[in-house]
Amino acid sequence: CLGVHTAHDESISALIEVPGGLAVSGSADETVKIWRLGQSEDGPPLECIDTLSGHKGPISCLAVCQDAVLSGSLDKTIVVWERSTRPSLPQGSFAKTQVLREAKGVVASIAVFAAPASPGRMWVAAATGMGEIVVWEAGTWTVLHRFTGAHRKVIKMVCAPSPLDATLISADEKRVKVWDVSAHPWAVVKDIHVHEDDDQDQGPKDSICSLYIAPDKAVILAGNMFGTVAVCHTIE
């Protein structure tokens, strides 16, 4: 361990790396912080260069979309932060340029991927605690799709390892769904029951809290709050 840095007032819920030697953290204190990663042996390994305030609830997730940072929150919004060129702000800082308010529930996770058959265009999908998935076109921030009832409540969502791959994975307490986002409308190509007894609800600890998809998309790992990992095969 190279050092311990305290900057947030409450628990840190999300951490991501941003191109340009930066890291971003989101916290239950409703703020997003920008960190400069150490570039030399003589300097500090981590330095907080800016604090971003724009939410009215704890930060739940972070994502990078092109040159912007997206923060999702329990306040049901996603804030788009773009790199600032204002000389009064620290180099590498970000400024709020958009607030997405179309989600009907708390924003649980965000996935960013290339729009199918549309070079240069990116889509942003948000999974909410109401079981819906909302999709925007990056840049214009127009809502393209809204899938309600996709899950009882969506806990986590990830895209395939390659951003050019048209595969999205979503999950709730017991089910993992594999989506083909190149179809119109999106198609669920695999619906996996993680627990054998779907009627045996063990409460919040039963919920899937982390997801991983292998580079070849043949295996999905789903971890829950009991500390167990389910191995799901996407190919029969």
N, C-alpha and C positions, 0 to 999 in steps of 0.2 A: 504494500500500500504506500503510495507516494504522498498522501496527505488526506486530511479530512476537512471539508469545507462546509460551513453552516451559512446558509443564506435565506432559506425559506423559514417561515414561522410554524408551518405544520408539515404533515407527511408529504413526501414526494411521490406522485402517482405515475409519472411518465418521464422518460428520458430518451432523447434521440440525438443523433449526430447530424450536423448540417454541413454541406460543402463549404470550404473556406476555413477549416480549422476551428469550427464552432460546435458547441453542444447546446441543447435546449432542455430545460427542465420545467415540468408543470406540477403544481402543488395544490393541496387542499386549502391553502391560504388564498386561492383565487388568482394567483399571479403566475406568469411565465417568465423565466429568467434565461438570459443569453450568457453563455460562458465561452471564454476563449481558451482553447486547449493549448497547453504549453508547447512552444516551438523550439525551445532550447533547454539545455541542462541547467543553465544558470537561473532561468526564470521560474515562476510558480507553475506547477503542472495544470492548474485550473484557476481562472480568474473571472469573476462575475462582472460583466461590462454593462448590463442593462436589465431593468425590471419592467415587464410589460403588464399593464393593468387594463382589463377590458371585459372581464367576466363578473357575474354576480353569484357565482357558485364555484365549488371546487373544480379544478381541472381534472378530467378523467382520462384524456388521451391526447397524443400529439402525432403529427405526420408532416412529411415534407412533400410539397407539390411544386416541381420545377424550382423556382427561386424563392418560394414562399413557405412559411411555417403555418400549419393549421392547428388550432387548439380546440378540443371539444370539452364540454363542461356539463355538470349536473344542472346548469341553468337552461339547458335545452338549446344552446346555441353553439355554432362554430365560428371562431374569429379567424380571419385571414390576416396574417402579418407578413408584410413585404419589406424587403431590405430598404432602408431609408438612405437617402442621399443628402439629407439636411446636415449642413456643417456643424450645427449646434449639438448633434447627437454623436455618441461614440461610434467609431468605425466598426462596422459589422452589426449595427443595431437594426431593429425592425420597427415598423410603424403599422398600426391598424388601418386596413383599407376596406374591409368588408366584414359584415356580421351576417351569418346565415341563420335564419330563424324558422326554417321550414320544418324542422324536426318536431314531432309531437311529444316526444319523451326525452329523458336524459340521454345525452350522447355517450354511448358506451365505447365505441371504437370507430376509427377512421381508416379507410383503405384508399390508396391512390394507384391508378393504373392507366395504361394507354387506351384510348378509345378504339374499339375494334374497327379495322379497315380505315382508320383516319389518322395518318401520320402527323405527328406534331400536336394532336389534341389529347388532353388528359381528362379523365373522369375522377370524381371524388365521391366515394360512397360512405355513408354514415349509418351505423347500426344503433338503434335506440332501445331503451328499456321497455318500449311499448310493443316490441316485436316487429317493427318496421325497418325497412332499409330505404334510405333516400339517396338519390344520385344527382349530382350537379355536374355541369361542364365547367372545368376550371377556366378562369379568365372572365367568362361572361357570368358565371355563377347562376345560370339558369337551371331550374329543376328539370331533369330529363325523365326520371322514373321515380315512382314511389311504390314500394311493395309492402302492403299491409298484410298482417297475418303470416309473415314468413316464418315466424317462430312465436312461441308463447311470449317470450321476451328475449331479445337478442343480447347476448352477453359479450361475445367476441367476434371479430371478423378479420381475416387476413387475405391478402392476394397471393397469387403464385409467386415464386422467387423471382421470376423475370417480369418486369413491369409490362412487357409486350405480350404476356400470356393472358388469354381471356378466361382465366379461372379465378373464382372467388370462393372462399370458404367462410361460412357463418355457423354459429353455434349458440345454443341456449343451455338449459340445465342438462338435457338428456340427448339432444339430437345435434348432429353435425350435417350440414348441407353443402354440397358442392354445386356451384352455379357456373353455367356457361354464359358469360356476359356478351358473347358475340351473337347469341340468338336474340330475336326480337318477337315477343318479349323474352327476358331472361328465362332460361330453363334450368330447373334443378335436375342435374344428371346423376346425382347420388344422394340418398337420404339415409343416414346411418344412425341407428339407435346405439348410443354409447353404453347404456345399461341394459342388461338382459330383461329385467322386470321393470317395465315402464310405469307400472302402477305403484311402485315402491318409492315414494318421494321422501327423501331424507332431508329436505329443507335447503337452506342457503348453501350448506357445505357441499351439496350435490352438484352445484353449478360449475360448469366449465369456465375456468378463469384464464386459460392460456391455450393457444393453438399454434401448431407448426405444421407446415406442409413440406415434404421432401422435394428437392430439385426436380426429380423425375415425376412428381405428383402421384406416385404409387402408394405412398404412406402418409397418413395424417396422424399427428400426436395431439391428444387432447388431455390437458391436466385439469384436475378439479381441486376444490378447497379441502378435500380429505387427504391430499398429498399423493393421489394415485394418478397414473398416466394410462390412458387408453390408446392402444395402437389400432388404427382403422385403416384397412386396405381399400383403396379406391378402385382397384382393378380386380375383378373376380378371377 
